[in-house]
Amino acid sequence: MQVHERYLTRMVRREGLPVHDRQADFDAEETTCPACMTTFQTAGTSRCPECGLNFG
């Protein structure tokens, strides 16, 4: 798993994107999308309203 994570990190950095180790907290009233950093209400949500990342 560590080898795979290092590979993914290199791919992301090669594209010039930041590497974040974040997750969405659906137990909170609102959370932040780990992909696009949009903050949104979690009630009844399974996708990020901005980028469409599927959490379910």
C-alpha distance (Angstrom), angle and dihedral (degrees) to the residues before:
residue distance angle dihedral
M1 . . .
Q2 3.80 . .
V3 3.81 91.4 .
H4 3.81 90.2 51.1
E5 3.83 92.3 48.7
R6 3.81 91.3 50.3
Y7 3.81 89.7 49.9
L8 3.81 92.0 50.8
T9 3.80 91.5 47.2
R10 3.82 90.6 52.6
M11 3.83 90.9 49.2
V12 3.80 92.5 51.1
R13 3.81 93.5 46.6
R14 3.80 91.1 46.9
E15 3.81 87.8 58.7
G16 3.81 89.6 52.4
L17 3.80 94.0 -112.8
P18 3.80 124.9 136.8
V19 3.80 119.0 -107.6
H20 3.80 114.1 -129.7
D21 3.78 129.6 176.0
R22 3.79 98.5 -154.7
Q23 3.75 137.4 134.6
A24 3.77 135.6 -164.5
D25 3.82 115.7 -108.5
F26 3.80 107.6 -144.1
D27 3.82 91.9 178.5
A28 3.81 88.8 70.3
E29 3.82 124.1 77.1
E30 3.79 90.2 -114.5
T31 3.77 134.2 12.3
T32 3.79 140.7 -177.6
C33 3.79 123.2 -110.7
P34 3.82 109.5 -118.1
A35 3.81 90.6 -146.2
C36 3.81 104.0 50.2
M37 3.84 102.3 9.0
T38 3.83 93.2 -123.9
T39 3.81 113.8 153.3
F40 3.81 114.1 -137.2
Q41 3.81 143.2 163.1
T42 3.81 111.8 -91.5
A43 3.82 99.8 -152.8
G44 3.81 108.8 114.3
T45 3.80 93.1 -9.0
S46 3.79 126.4 132.0
R47 3.83 97.8 158.6
C48 3.77 134.9 46.9
P49 3.81 107.4 -102.5
E50 3.82 91.3 -142.3
C51 3.83 107.4 42.9
G52 3.82 100.9 12.3
L53 3.81 96.5 -122.7
N54 3.82 105.8 170.5
F55 3.81 114.6 -130.3
G56 3.78 97.2 177.8
